[in-house]
Structures are given as C-alpha cells and as structure tokens.
Amino acid sequence: MKKITALVLAILMTAAFTGCAPKEKPAAIEEPQATPEPEPQEVESTIEQNPVSAFYTGYRSATVAMEALFRSRLEDDKSAEAADTLLYLADHDMRVSEGNATFGWLLSTGEEDQFASSVTGAAEGKGSIAPHGVVIDDSEEESEEAEAAKNDDGVNTETMPIITDNLPLAIPNGDGEEADAAGDEQKSGYDLKFEYADGTVLSGSLNDSVLSFHVEGQDKHSVTIEFQDNVWVSTVTRDDGTITTLRCDVDGFHFNVSKAKGTDVPDEKVYVWLSDGTGAKREDISA
C-alpha cells in the first residue's frame, strides 16, 4: 500500500513540475520577401539603319511575290520569247540589286546619317553614304591602311584603290523661297559612292522616293528605282542601248524590254509583258 501511494505521489509530482515549466515559443518563420524587379531602362541604340538597305526592303516587299508568280508563268511557257524574257529579267534583277550589295552593306560611322566602311565578298570594295553636301573624312582610315600595306623597305605595296573624290557641296541659287525649297530637298537626300577593288566606281543619290546610281567601267549601266503613289518602278539602262523596266501597280506586274539608239529614250519595243489575275500576257508589238 505504501509502495502504491509513493508511486502515485511520484507521478503527481512529475506532472506538476512538467506543467509548471515555461514553454518556449516556436521561433517565428520569416516569410521570404520578394526581390523588387529593377525598372526597365530605355537603352538608346547607337546603330543607325542604312537608308539604302531600308529603301530596298520596301522595294522587295512590294515586288518579290508578284515577280515570282510572273517568273513561274514564263517557265511554264515553252515559247522562245518567254525563255528570252527570263534572261532579260535575271539581268535586270542582278543590276538592280547591285546597289543593295554595295551601298546597302555600309556601316554607320557613328555620326548621324553617315555611313562608310569596306565591304568584302562578291562586292569587295569601300564606299560612303552621306547627306547632300557632307564630305566624310576617311583620311585617317586611309593612312592606317597605307601604313599596314608598307613592306620592309617602307614602300607602299597596296594596290586596292582608295576613294579620294569629295562629294559635291550644295550651292544656293539665290532664288528666295524656291532656293530654300531646293536646299531642303538636297538636305533630305544622300550622296552615294562606292569603289570596287578593281577600280569600278558606283555613284548615285537617294531621297525619299528615288534611288539612282550609275556604274562606270567596262560594263557601264545605270539603275533607277522609283516609288510614287504606291507604285514601284525599276529601270536599267545598259551601255548597249537595252532598257528593261519592271513595274508593280494595281493592274499587276509589268516587265518591258526595249532598245534605244544613242539616247536613253526607248524607241524600239522588244517585249511588253503583263502578269495579272488571269496569267502572263505578251503584247503583240509587230503591228
């Protein structure tokens, strides 16, 4: 009986001590705080878009699909005239795209609206794009190239031609408002210059609606691309008097081949084509 009483007493005392012991509060769990995201900062781009490349982008977006349809129709046409026209069209495209392969690949100089650099590949050479009346000074680049080209005896062995011609400066004509308008028009455009490694020179100009250039050398020719009233027209005039004209308008895709005798004005039609919703049709010019 005493043992039972002692055991009960021990249990009661243990429970008493346990109940009186201060309980430790569990440590508070800190909720993770969201890291504030940095506010987006506008980064000013230092790379300017080449204006010639942008002009060709507009030309191609308007003409590529229609020309592809016209070409496929001619390929299905087994006539000699269709095959001959495909050759003229390929030559036209090659000469028109020359401006993009040269001027269109020039890099920005860091100055506003000025582009000048070397181009490698098929169109190896160097050139410049500058607003009318602005001359890009490339004397420092030429000096570095000349120094790099010297041999051990200090003699310059560089054979690649260097662009040295200055672009013409705009001259006011003194006609009041008309002169101001002409000056504004000049300032809004660009002078184009490119010299191939073999010495062939391309010179031209660009404004909002017309890109034109001519090529001097063994294969003389001139190219004009015009955009007006949502109509694109590209014209190639070769030194042999052949003139090819590509036109995209609401009527469809037009491609004409003509000949000029001693002038730039065509006086003899060779082919006149229209590709529209009904197919590719060749105009009878024999009459």
MOSULTA-V709069 format. One record per residue. RES is the residue in three letters. SS is DSSP state (H for helix, E for strand, - for the rest). Layout:
res:RES ss:SS
res:RES ss:SS
This chain:
res:MET ss:-
res:LYS ss:H
res:LYS ss:H
res:ILE ss:H
res:THR ss:H
res:ALA ss:H
res:LEU ss:H
res:VAL ss:H
res:LEU ss:H
res:ALA ss:H
res:ILE ss:H
res:LEU ss:H
res:MET ss:H
res:THR ss:H
res:ALA ss:H
res:ALA ss:H
res:PHE ss:H
res:THR ss:H
res:GLY ss:H
res:CYS ss:H
res:ALA ss:-
res:PRO ss:-
res:LYS ss:-
res:GLU ss:-
res:LYS ss:-
res:PRO ss:-
res:ALA ss:-
res:ALA ss:-
res:ILE ss:-
res:GLU ss:-
res:GLU ss:-
res:PRO ss:-
res:GLN ss:-
res:ALA ss:-
res:THR ss:-
res:PRO ss:-
res:GLU ss:-
res:PRO ss:-
res:GLU ss:-
res:PRO ss:-
res:GLN ss:-
res:GLU ss:-
res:VAL ss:-
res:GLU ss:-
res:SER ss:-
res:THR ss:-
res:ILE ss:-
res:GLU ss:-
res:GLN ss:-
res:ASN ss:-
res:PRO ss:H
res:VAL ss:H
res:SER ss:H
res:ALA ss:H
res:PHE ss:H
res:TYR ss:H
res:THR ss:H
res:GLY ss:H
res:TYR ss:H
res:ARG ss:H
res:SER ss:H
res:ALA ss:H
res:THR ss:H
res:VAL ss:H
res:ALA ss:H
res:MET ss:H
res:GLU ss:H
res:ALA ss:H
res:LEU ss:H
res:PHE ss:H
res:ARG ss:H
res:SER ss:H
res:ARG ss:H
res:LEU ss:H
res:GLU ss:H
res:ASP ss:H
res:ASP ss:-
res:LYS ss:-
res:SER ss:-
res:ALA ss:H
res:GLU ss:H
res:ALA ss:H
res:ALA ss:H
res:ASP ss:H
res:THR ss:H
res:LEU ss:H
res:LEU ss:H
res:TYR ss:H
res:LEU ss:H
res:ALA ss:H
res:ASP ss:H
res:HIS ss:H
res:ASP ss:H
res:MET ss:H
res:ARG ss:H
res:VAL ss:H
res:SER ss:-
res:GLU ss:H
res:GLY ss:H
res:ASN ss:H
res:ALA ss:H
res:THR ss:H
res:PHE ss:H
res:GLY ss:H
res:TRP ss:H
res:LEU ss:-
res:LEU ss:-
res:SER ss:E
res:THR ss:-
res:GLY ss:-
res:GLU ss:-
res:GLU ss:-
res:ASP ss:-
res:GLN ss:-
res:PHE ss:E
res:ALA ss:E
res:SER ss:E
res:SER ss:E
res:VAL ss:E
res:THR ss:-
res:GLY ss:-
res:ALA ss:-
res:ALA ss:-
res:GLU ss:-
res:GLY ss:E
res:LYS ss:E
res:GLY ss:E
res:SER ss:E
res:ILE ss:E
res:ALA ss:E
res:PRO ss:E
res:HIS ss:-
res:GLY ss:-
res:VAL ss:-
res:VAL ss:-
res:ILE ss:-
res:ASP ss:-
res:ASP ss:-
res:SER ss:H
res:GLU ss:H
res:GLU ss:H
res:GLU ss:H
res:SER ss:H
res:GLU ss:H
res:GLU ss:H
res:ALA ss:H
res:GLU ss:H
res:ALA ss:H
res:ALA ss:H
res:LYS ss:E
res:ASN ss:-
res:ASP ss:-
res:ASP ss:-
res:GLY ss:-
res:VAL ss:-
res:ASN ss:E
res:THR ss:-
res:GLU ss:-
res:THR ss:-
res:MET ss:-
res:PRO ss:-
res:ILE ss:-
res:ILE ss:-
res:THR ss:-
res:ASP ss:-
res:ASN ss:-
res:LEU ss:-
res:PRO ss:-
res:LEU ss:-
res:ALA ss:-
res:ILE ss:-
res:PRO ss:-
res:ASN ss:-
res:GLY ss:-
res:ASP ss:-
res:GLY ss:-
res:GLU ss:H
res:GLU ss:H
res:ALA ss:H
res:ASP ss:H
res:ALA ss:H
res:ALA ss:H
res:GLY ss:H
res:ASP ss:H
res:GLU ss:H
res:GLN ss:H
res:LYS ss:H
res:SER ss:-
res:GLY ss:-
res:TYR ss:E
res:ASP ss:E
res:LEU ss:E
res:LYS ss:E
res:PHE ss:E
res:GLU ss:E
res:TYR ss:E
res:ALA ss:-
res:ASP ss:-
res:GLY ss:-
res:THR ss:-
res:VAL ss:E
res:LEU ss:E
res:SER ss:E
res:GLY ss:E
res:SER ss:E
res:LEU ss:E
res:ASN ss:-
res:ASP ss:-
res:SER ss:-
res:VAL ss:E
res:LEU ss:E
res:SER ss:E
res:PHE ss:E
res:HIS ss:E
res:VAL ss:E
res:GLU ss:E
res:GLY ss:-
res:GLN ss:-
res:ASP ss:-
res:LYS ss:-
res:HIS ss:E
res:SER ss:E
res:VAL ss:E
res:THR ss:E
res:ILE ss:E
res:GLU ss:E
res:PHE ss:E
res:GLN ss:E
res:ASP ss:-
res:ASN ss:-
res:VAL ss:E
res:TRP ss:E
res:VAL ss:E
res:SER ss:E
res:THR ss:E
res:VAL ss:E
res:THR ss:E
res:ARG ss:E
res:ASP ss:-
res:ASP ss:-
res:GLY ss:-
res:THR ss:E
res:ILE ss:E
res:THR ss:E
res:THR ss:E
res:LEU ss:E
res:ARG ss:E
res:CYS ss:E
res:ASP ss:E
res:VAL ss:-
res:ASP ss:-
res:GLY ss:E
res:PHE ss:E
res:HIS ss:E
res:PHE ss:E
res:ASN ss:E
res:VAL ss:E
res:SER ss:E
res:LYS ss:E
res:ALA ss:-
res:LYS ss:-
res:GLY ss:-
res:THR ss:-
res:ASP ss:-
res:VAL ss:-
res:PRO ss:-
res:ASP ss:-
res:GLU ss:E
res:LYS ss:E
res:VAL ss:E
res:TYR ss:E
res:VAL ss:E
res:TRP ss:E
res:LEU ss:E
res:SER ss:E
res:ASP ss:E
res:GLY ss:-
res:THR ss:-
res:GLY ss:E
res:ALA ss:E
res:LYS ss:E
res:ARG ss:E
res:GLU ss:-
res:ASP ss:-
res:ILE ss:-
res:SER ss:-
res:ALA ss:-
